[in-house]
Amino acid sequence: MPVLRLPKFGLPVKYAYITGRVRAMKTKLIPAEMYPRMMNMEMSEITRYLEETQYKDEIDALSKDYSGVDLIEHATFDNMAKTFRKLAEVSIDEPSFLILEYLRRWDVWNIKTLLRGKFSGASDTEIMKYLVPAGELSPEHLEELAKKDSIQDIISAFDGTDYASALAQYDGKNLASLENALDKLYYFRMERAVGGTLSVGGGLLLKYVRREIDIKNLITLFRMNKAGIDAAVIQENLIPGGKLHDELSRMAGQPFGEFLRGLEGYPFWSSISDIATSDLDAVSRVEARLKAYLIRYAWALSNYHPLSILPVLGYMVSKETEVSNIRKIVRGKEAGLPSELIEEQVVVA
């Protein structure tokens, strides 16, 4: 893993301005009760509704080039990227540093998207549709990468960066090991970044990062244990650093019923106990519940220290979830899925 050079911050760090901005931005999030209503709308009605929200500017700007699902997907991604970049721009010192470290997850998303696109033979234009310039990689840089001729050209473009060691995992056959390495690198950086802060909320933010790692690992266990994957393969896919890493690692490869019994008593169990049964038909239902649990956890932590990075974190997690929910709804409707099936995958905290 790369050696990180963390900035040194003094105490106290002033968060009043950025948390005030976030409180105002939180009021513009789509209320949970709107999601069931959106499932009963036609695509044109959903578009009109979104034009009455914070997505108006993006929908208006993109409507000349896109319509239907494509318009909504582009508008929501563009709005989220703009919103997150604005948060980074109006923050300074420690808040700015931590926000940018958190947003590197979108750099990882974009690198994966670029590589998957090239791997599948997608055109530059198609790849660009799914890039979200919310992190450190600029829109211009991402466009340059999308125009590269091959996967290896994209990998070479990151020589000398923190991503080089993860990208070196590419074996020329599939992207799984590389993507797993990118995820591990991201959370390694996040833990180090949070651990290097001196603010009063730093310890609680570290708790969140570790809880997020645990939830991601838990979802991996649900999917792989359900599929009967070998324990050693599962363990290789688990992300180090979570508080429950050793305990969850021991559950790798267990028969599904035994695995479920082992989860009883953990803090997240009450969120999934009614659907996490041996005859579970879709792990996506559990995944939605666990993501909702994680959002509640983020906001609960923010209540301890309202003048810290925690309310900013809570907002960013909620905004990401909102965009994901909108996209799930419009994609599901386009595919003709029953509302009940779409609803199971929508995350409502």
C-alpha positions in Angstrom: 0.0 0.0 0.0 1.2 3.6 -0.7 2.5 5.8 2.1 0.1 8.7 2.7 1.3 12.2 3.7 -1.5 13.6 5.8 -1.8 17.3 6.5 -1.5 18.3 10.1 -4.4 20.3 11.5 -4.7 22.3 14.6 -7.6 22.4 17.0 -10.3 23.6 17.0 -11.3 23.3 13.4 -14.2 25.6 12.5 -17.0 23.8 10.8 -19.8 26.3 11.3 -20.0 27.5 7.7 -19.9 24.1 5.9 -22.3 22.5 8.3 -24.7 25.5 7.9 -24.6 25.0 4.1 -25.3 21.3 4.6 -28.3 21.9 6.8 -29.8 24.0 4.1 -28.9 21.5 1.4 -30.5 18.6 3.4 -33.9 20.3 3.2 -33.8 19.9 -0.6 -33.4 16.1 -0.5 -36.4 14.2 -1.9 -38.7 13.1 1.0 -39.0 9.4 1.5 -42.7 9.4 0.9 -42.1 10.5 -2.7 -40.5 7.2 -3.8 -43.7 5.1 -3.7 -45.5 7.9 -5.6 -42.7 8.0 -8.2 -43.2 4.3 -8.8 -46.7 5.0 -9.9 -45.8 7.8 -12.3 -45.1 7.7 -16.0 -41.5 8.6 -17.0 -42.6 12.0 -18.2 -44.3 12.7 -14.9 -41.1 11.7 -13.0 -39.1 14.1 -15.2 -41.6 16.9 -14.5 -41.5 16.3 -10.8 -37.6 16.3 -10.8 -37.8 19.6 -12.6 -39.4 21.0 -9.5 -36.4 19.9 -7.4 -32.7 20.7 -7.2 -32.3 18.7 -10.5 -34.1 21.4 -12.6 -31.0 23.1 -14.0 -29.5 19.8 -15.2 -32.7 18.5 -16.7 -33.3 21.8 -18.6 -29.7 21.8 -19.9 -29.7 18.1 -21.0 -33.2 17.8 -22.4 -32.1 18.9 -25.8 -29.8 15.9 -26.1 -31.6 13.2 -23.9 -35.0 12.0 -22.9 -36.6 9.5 -20.7 -34.3 7.3 -18.6 -31.1 8.7 -20.2 -32.1 12.3 -19.3 -32.9 11.4 -15.7 -29.7 9.4 -15.3 -27.5 12.1 -16.7 -29.2 14.9 -14.8 -29.0 13.1 -11.4 -25.3 12.2 -11.9 -24.4 15.7 -13.1 -26.3 17.3 -10.2 -24.6 15.1 -7.6 -21.2 15.8 -9.1 -21.8 19.5 -9.1 -23.1 19.4 -5.5 -20.2 17.5 -4.2 -17.6 19.7 -6.0 -19.3 22.7 -4.5 -19.0 21.2 -1.0 -15.3 20.8 -1.6 -14.9 24.3 -3.0 -16.6 26.1 0.0 -14.7 24.1 2.6 -11.1 24.8 3.9 -8.4 23.0 5.8 -9.6 19.8 7.5 -13.2 19.8 6.2 -11.9 20.2 2.6 -9.3 17.4 3.1 -11.8 14.9 4.5 -14.5 15.7 2.0 -12.0 15.1 -0.9 -10.8 11.9 0.7 -14.4 10.7 0.9 -15.1 11.7 -2.7 -12.2 9.6 -3.9 -14.8 6.8 -4.0 -16.1 8.5 -7.2 -12.6 8.4 -8.7 -12.6 4.7 -8.0 -16.1 4.4 -9.5 -14.9 6.2 -12.6 -11.7 4.1 -13.0 -13.8 1.0 -12.8 -16.3 2.4 -15.3 -13.6 3.3 -17.7 -12.0 -0.2 -17.5 -15.3 -2.0 -17.7 -16.2 0.1 -20.8 -13.0 -0.7 -22.6 -13.2 -4.4 -21.5 -16.7 -4.7 -23.1 -15.8 -2.7 -26.2 -18.1 0.3 -25.4 -17.6 3.5 -27.3 -16.0 6.6 -25.7 -19.4 8.3 -25.8 -21.1 5.4 -24.0 -18.4 5.3 -21.3 -18.8 9.0 -20.7 -22.4 8.6 -19.9 -21.6 6.7 -16.7 -18.8 8.8 -15.4 -19.3 11.0 -12.3 -16.7 13.7 -12.0 -17.3 14.3 -8.2 -13.9 13.3 -7.0 -10.4 14.5 -7.8 -10.4 13.4 -11.4 -11.7 16.4 -13.5 -14.2 16.0 -16.3 -11.5 16.9 -18.8 -9.2 14.2 -17.5 -11.9 11.6 -17.5 -12.8 12.5 -21.1 -9.1 12.0 -22.0 -9.0 8.6 -20.3 -12.3 7.6 -22.1 -10.6 8.2 -25.4 -7.7 5.9 -24.7 -7.4 3.0 -27.0 -7.1 0.2 -24.5 -7.3 -0.9 -20.9 -3.5 -1.0 -20.7 -3.4 2.6 -21.9 -5.7 3.7 -19.1 -3.7 1.8 -16.5 -0.5 3.3 -17.8 -2.0 6.8 -17.4 -2.0 6.2 -13.6 1.7 5.3 -13.3 3.2 7.1 -10.4 -0.1 7.6 -8.6 -1.6 5.9 -5.6 -3.7 3.8 -7.9 -0.8 2.2 -9.8 -0.4 -0.7 -7.3 -4.1 -1.6 -7.5 -4.2 -1.3 -11.2 -1.2 -3.6 -11.5 -3.5 -6.4 -10.4 -5.0 -6.6 -13.9 -4.3 -10.1 -15.4 -5.6 -9.4 -18.9 -8.5 -11.8 -18.4 -10.9 -10.1 -16.0 -11.2 -7.1 -13.8 -12.3 -8.7 -10.5 -8.9 -8.6 -8.7 -8.2 -5.1 -9.9 -11.6 -3.8 -8.7 -11.2 -5.5 -5.3 -7.7 -3.9 -5.0 -9.2 -0.5 -5.8 -11.8 -0.9 -3.1 -9.2 -1.9 -0.5 -7.0 1.0 -1.5 -9.9 3.5 -1.0 -10.8 2.3 2.5 -7.1 2.1 3.5 -6.8 5.8 2.5 -10.0 6.7 4.3 -8.9 5.1 7.5 -5.5 6.8 7.4 -7.1 10.1 6.5 -9.6 10.0 9.4 -6.9 8.7 11.8 -4.8 11.7 11.0 -7.3 14.3 12.1 -7.4 16.1 15.4 -11.0 17.2 15.4 -13.5 16.2 18.0 -15.5 14.3 15.4 -12.6 12.4 14.0 -13.1 9.4 16.3 -16.8 9.1 15.4 -16.0 9.5 11.6 -13.5 6.6 12.0 -16.3 4.6 13.6 -18.5 5.3 10.5 -15.7 4.3 8.0 -15.2 1.0 9.9 -18.9 0.4 10.0 -19.2 1.0 6.3 -16.4 -1.5 5.7 -18.3 -4.0 7.8 -21.5 -3.5 5.9 -19.8 -3.9 2.6 -18.1 -7.1 3.8 -21.4 -8.3 5.1 -23.1 -7.8 1.7 -20.2 -9.7 0.1 -20.8 -12.6 2.5 -24.5 -12.6 1.8 -23.9 -12.9 -1.9 -21.0 -15.3 -1.9 -22.2 -17.6 0.9 -25.6 -17.8 -0.8 -23.8 -18.8 -4.0 -21.7 -21.4 -2.2 -18.3 -19.8 -3.0 -15.2 -21.2 -1.4 -14.1 -19.6 1.9 -10.7 -18.6 0.7 -12.1 -16.8 -2.3 -14.6 -14.9 -0.1 -11.9 -13.9 2.4 -9.8 -12.5 -0.4 -12.7 -10.3 -1.4 -13.3 -8.9 2.1 -12.0 -5.4 2.8 -9.5 -5.0 5.7 -10.1 -2.5 8.4 -13.6 -3.0 9.6 -14.2 -3.5 13.3 -15.8 -6.9 12.6 -13.4 -8.0 10.0 -12.0 -11.1 11.9 -15.5 -12.2 12.9 -17.0 -11.8 9.5 -14.0 -13.5 7.9 -14.6 -16.6 10.0 -18.2 -16.7 8.5 -16.8 -17.0 5.0 -18.0 -20.2 3.3 -20.4 -21.2 6.0 -23.7 -22.9 5.0 -26.2 -20.1 4.5 -28.5 -21.0 7.4 -25.5 -21.3 9.8 -24.2 -17.9 8.5 -27.6 -16.3 9.3 -27.7 -17.7 12.8 -24.2 -16.2 13.4 -25.5 -12.7 12.6 -28.1 -12.6 15.4 -27.2 -10.1 18.1 -25.2 -7.8 15.9 -26.4 -4.1 15.8 -27.5 -4.4 12.2 -29.5 -7.6 12.7 -32.8 -6.0 13.6 -32.8 -4.2 10.2 -32.8 -7.4 8.3 -34.1 -10.2 10.6 -37.5 -10.3 9.0 -36.2 -11.0 5.5 -32.8 -12.7 6.1 -34.0 -16.3 6.1 -32.7 -19.5 4.6 -35.0 -19.2 1.6 -34.0 -15.6 0.8 -34.7 -15.1 -2.9 -32.9 -11.8 -3.6 -29.9 -10.5 -1.7 -30.6 -7.1 -3.1 -33.4 -6.8 -0.5 -30.9 -7.3 2.3 -28.5 -4.9 0.7 -31.1 -2.1 0.6 -31.9 -2.6 4.3 -28.2 -2.6 5.3 -27.6 0.6 3.3 -30.6 2.2 5.0 -29.1 1.1 8.4 -25.8 2.8 7.4 -27.5 6.1 6.6 -29.3 6.1 10.0 -26.0 5.3 11.6 -24.3 8.3 9.9 -26.9 10.7 11.0 -27.0 9.3 14.5 -23.2 10.0 14.8 -23.7 13.5 13.4 -26.0 14.3 16.4 -23.1 13.8 18.8 -21.0 16.6 17.2 -23.1 18.9 14.9 -20.1 21.2 14.3 -17.9 18.5 12.7 -17.5 16.6 9.5 -20.2 14.2 10.5 -23.3 16.2 9.3 -21.4 16.7 6.0 -20.9 12.9 5.8 -24.6 12.3 6.6 -25.6 14.6 3.8 -23.3 13.1 1.2 -24.4 9.5 2.0 -28.0 10.6 1.8 -27.5 12.4 -1.6 -25.8 9.4 -3.1 -28.6 7.2 -1.9 -31.2 9.6 -3.4 -29.6 9.5 -6.8 -29.3 5.7 -6.6 -33.0 5.4 -5.7 -34.1 7.6 -8.6 -32.0 5.6 -11.0 -33.4 2.3 -9.6 -36.9 3.5 -10.0 -36.6 4.7 -13.6 -34.5 1.7 -14.7 -37.0 -0.6 -13.1 -40.0 1.1 -14.8 -38.2 1.0 -18.1 -37.6 -2.7 -17.7 -41.3 -3.3 -16.8 -40.5 -4.6 -13.3 -43.4 -4.7 -10.8 -43.5 -1.8 -8.4 -43.1 -4.3 -5.5 -39.8 -5.5 -6.8 -38.5 -2.0 -7.4 -39.6 -0.9 -3.9 -37.6 -3.7 -2.3 -34.4 -2.3 -3.8 -35.1 1.4 -2.9 -33.2 2.5 0.2 -35.3 4.4 2.7 -33.7 5.3 6.0 
